[in-house]
């Protein structure tokens, strides 16, 4: 998939309402956000680091920004990020993503999953838990929303789906999101779903286990099904996955509660590491036709949200160490990091190294930052 970054930060941030009192404002909101996202790209993970690096690059920033009162203090950054409405910040983020990411076509997998920023919670408050939609093929975050207090992903996922353009996509969600209303929300978006089934739906899961056990015990040739297998060898691990897809829906518990349900999937996985072999069976329901290869690829693609998003947020951006706890600061800073991750992935020039290497380049190369942002002198 080809993407072209045409980012103009003023276009991204200009729609965000400034929450401060105008007569007490010294720093322009858009300029502050431009400085912050540049600093995060260059390796700053906290407001103290953002202030320190920006002061070192003040003359460079003034090629593109006025910054009449210089760089804000880290306290000012923290207060402002704590006050900005995260819903507006997310909406601005999604408008930018839609402008740089072509319409996702058929077969494109969008994985939805949540991640907790573990140190962002106060003693009397829970840590930020952000549910993100990740375009697996492009490696880009499409959108995100936080779970509400005393709630979970079941309520956050429908709200996130409502904001996304998903026509013809394949939506993959872990067991927490396997709910009839979420499946309906996906179909309302003209997308297909692949939903994991675990013990949060025990009767449904048992009916799938029983069917597959009978299938294995009798002649498999007598039961219509689609089959595909994959063998992967990586880092001393061998994984053999067999994908079975069935359209015998009458054997399932209450199949009519799932909108446009067409098939169910059993992944029979065998993993060997250091001479030890473990076996596991995983179950899914889907609105897609019984095509084992297509479904096996979609299910495998789902795990990119763990490897290419959550892992990167922790290792490359120090998300689990983030201690922004004032107001909406943690939420808005996490969205800022998603912007940065997308910027790096949209870089049209192939470069060696991962996200941390790209941030190191950004910290030392003015030209690299100018290229990614499309900055223009004032």
N, C-alpha and C positions, 0 to 999 in steps of 0.2 A: 504494500500500500504506500503510495507516494503522498507525502505531506509537505507543505510549504509554509514556513513560519512567517507570518506577516504582522507580527506583534507590534502594536503601538500601545505602550503602557498607558498613555493618557486615555486612549479609547477604552481600555479594559477597566480602569479605575474611576473614570469621570462620573460614572453612574452611581457611585457609592456616596451615600449621604454623610456629610461631615457631622459627627455627633457633638462637636465642641461648640462652645459659645463663641460667636464670631469676634466679639470685641476682645476676647482673651486668647485669640489664635495668633501665633507667631509663625507657624510653619504650614505651608500649603499641603493639604491632604494628599493630592496626587503625587507631589514631589516626595513626600515622606514614604509613600508606598513604593515609588520607583527606587528610591535609595534602599529600602528594605529588601526588595526582591533581588537587586543587584548584589547586596551583601550576602544574602542566603546562597545565591549562586556561587559566590566566591568562598564559601565555606563557613560563614557565620551561622551558628545555630541558636544563639541566645541574643537578647536585646543588648546586653553589655558588649558582646562581640560585634553586633551590628554597628553600634556607635563607634567602637574603636576602629574598625576597618574603614568605615565611611569617613572618619576624620582624616585618616591617612590618605584617602583618595579624594579629598575635597576639591582640589583644583581640577581633577578629571571630571568630577560630577558637574562642575560649573561650566563645562563645555556644553552641557545639555539641559541643565536646570538652573534656575536663578538662585535658589537657596539664599535668600537675602539675609537670613539670620543664622546661616551656617547649618551644621548638622544637629538635629535634636539630641537631647540626652537620652540615655537608655531608659530612664524613668518616663520620659515623654513618649518614647516608642511603646513602652509597656502599657501606659495609660490609654493611648490612642487605640492600640490593638484590642484592649479590653473593652472599649466603648463601641467600636465599629459593629454594626449589625451583621452577624455572620451569614444570615440569609442573603443579604445584599452582596456580600463578598463572594458567596458561592454562586450566585446568579451571574455576577460579573465574570467569574472564572469559567462558567459554562458557556457564556456568550463567546468568550475568547476561544475555547476549545472548538466550538462549532465553526468558528471562522478559519481555523487552521487544520481541522480534521475533515476530510471529505466524508460524505454520507457513507455510513457503514452499510455494506451490501450483504447479500445472502451469504451464509456460512460464517460470517464474522461472529466470534464469540465475545460476549461481554460478561465478565465475571463480577459478581457482587459479593462483597465480603466485608467484615468489620475488623477494626483494630483499635486497641486501647493504648493511649499514651499514658503509661503506667504511673509516672511521677507528676502528672498534671493535676491530680486531685488534692484538695485540702483535707484536713482531718475530718471535717464535718461535711465534705462533699465528695462525690464520686469522680473518678478520673474521666477525662474525655474519651468517648468511644465513637469513632467516626466510621460510618458505613460508606464504602466507595464503590463506584462502578468503573471497571478497568477494561479497556479495549485490548484484549489479549494479543491480537495480531499486530497492532500498532505500538503496543507497550505504553499507552497513554491513559491517564486518569481522565474520565469523562465527566465526573461529578462526584459529590460527596454530601453527606448530611450527618449530623450528630444525633445519637439517640437521646430522647428526652429523659429528664430525671425520672427515676422509678419506672423506667420503661426498658425496652430492648429492641433488637433489630426487627422484630415483627411489625412494629409501628413505623420504624425509620425507612424500611425498604419501600413500602408503597409511596411514601412522600418523595423519595429519591427517584423512583420510576416515573412519577408524574412530571418531573422536570426534564427528562431525557428524550431525545429522538432515537428510537430503537427499531424502526420498521425493518423487517427482514433479518434482524439479528437473532442469535441464539443466546438466551440468557441462562447462565449457570449460577446456581445458588446452593449453599450448603444446607444442612438439615434445618437449621433455625428458620430459614425462609421458606420452608416447604409448607405453605399454607394456601388454602383454596382461594382466598382473596388476592394473594400475591400472584398466583397463577393467572387469575382473571385479569389483574392489572397488566400483566405482561401481554396477554392476548389482546387486550384493549389497545395496546401500543403496536399491534400487528407484528409482534415478535413471537418466537417460540421459546419454550422453557425446557430446561433439564434440571430437575430438582432432586437432591439427595434425600433418601428415605432412611431414617435411623429409628431409634427407639422412642423418639418423640411422637411417632405414629406407630405404636406397637402392633396394632392389629393389621395394618397395611403391611408393615415389615414382615410380620409372621406369615401372611398369605403369600408374599413373594418368596420367602425362604422355603415354605412348604412346596410351592410349585416347582422351584428349582431343584429341591431334593428329589422329588418324583421324576423330574426330567433327567437327572443324573442316574437314577436307579433303573430307569427303563431305557429303551432304545431311543437315543436322541433323534434318530432319523425319522421317527414317527411323529415328532412334534415340530410343526413349522417354526422356524426361527432364522434369524440372521446372525452370522458369526464372524468375528475378526479377532486376530491375536497380534500382540506386539511383544517384542523382546528388546529390552534396553540394558546396556552395560555401561556403567559409569561409576568412577571412583571406587572400584572394587566391589560394586554391587551389581547383581544381575536381577532384573525384574521381568517376570513373564506375566503378561496380562491377557486374559481371554475375555472377550466381550460377547455376551449373549443378549439378543434383543427379541422380545416376544410381543405379539399383539393379541394374545388371548386374555383380554381384559376382564372377562367374566370371572376369572379365578381370583381377582383382586377384591379386597374388602372395599365396598362402596366406591367403585371407580367413577360413578357419575358425579361425584362431588368435585372432580378435577376437570376444569373446562378444556374441551377439545383434546382430551387424553387419547393418544394413539398407540402408545407402546410403553413397556417397562424394560429396564436394563439391569443385567447382573454382570458385574465385573468380578471375575475370579482371578485374584492376584496372588502370585507366588514370588517372594523376595528372598534372595540368598546373599548374605553378607558374612564374610569371614567364616564360611563353612556352615553357617546356621541358616536354616530355611524357615520362614514364617508364611502362613497362608491367611488370606483375608477375602471376604466377599463383601462387595458394596452394591447398594441398590439405588435405582433412580427411576423416576417417572418422567415422561416427556410428551410434548405435543408434536414431536417430529415423527415421521414415518419410521418403520423398523429397518433402519440402515445401520448395521453394526459399526462399519468403519467411520462413518460420519459422526456417530454418537461417541465412539471411543475417542476420536480426536477432540471433540468438544469437551468431554469430561477431563481429558488430559490437559487441555488448554486452560481449564479453570484454575489449575494450580499455579499459573503464572501470576495470579494476583498475590499469592504468598511470596513467590520468589522474586518477582520483578517490581513489586510495590511495597508490601509490608516489610520484607527483608531490607530493601533499600532504605526505607524510612528509618529503620532502626540502626543499620550499620553505617549508611552514608550520611544520614541527617541527624543521628542521635535522638530520634523521636522519643524513645523510652526514658531518656535522661532529661527531657524537657520539663522545666519547672515553672512555666508560665501559668500562673494561677489567678490572675486578676481578671474578673469579668469574662469576656469572650476571647482573651488573649491566646489561650492554647488552641482554640478552634481556628481562629484567623491565621495564626502562625502555621498551623498544619496545612491550611489551604495554600498559604504562600509557598510552602515546601513542595506541594503538588504542582504549583505553577513552575517552580524551578526544575523539578524532575521532568515535566513535559518539555520544557525548553531544551534541556540537554538531549532528550530523545528525539527532538525535532531537528537537531543539528544535521544539515545535509552532508557534511564532510565526515567521512569515516575516520575515526581516531582509535588508537589502541587504549586499553584501560577501561575501567568501569566508571561509576558515578563519582567516586571519590577522586579519581584521576582528573575527570572533567572539571570538578570544582577546584582542584589545584591549578589547573590551566587557567580557569576563570579568575582566580585570585591574582595571577601574575601577568595575564595578557589582557590589556585594554582592548586590543583588536578583537579578541574572542568574544568578550562581553558585548561589544558594539555590534558584532555580527549576529549574535543570538537575539539581541533586543531590537535590532534595526534602529539604533539611536541616531538622531539627527541633531547637529549643533543648533543652539538657540541663536 
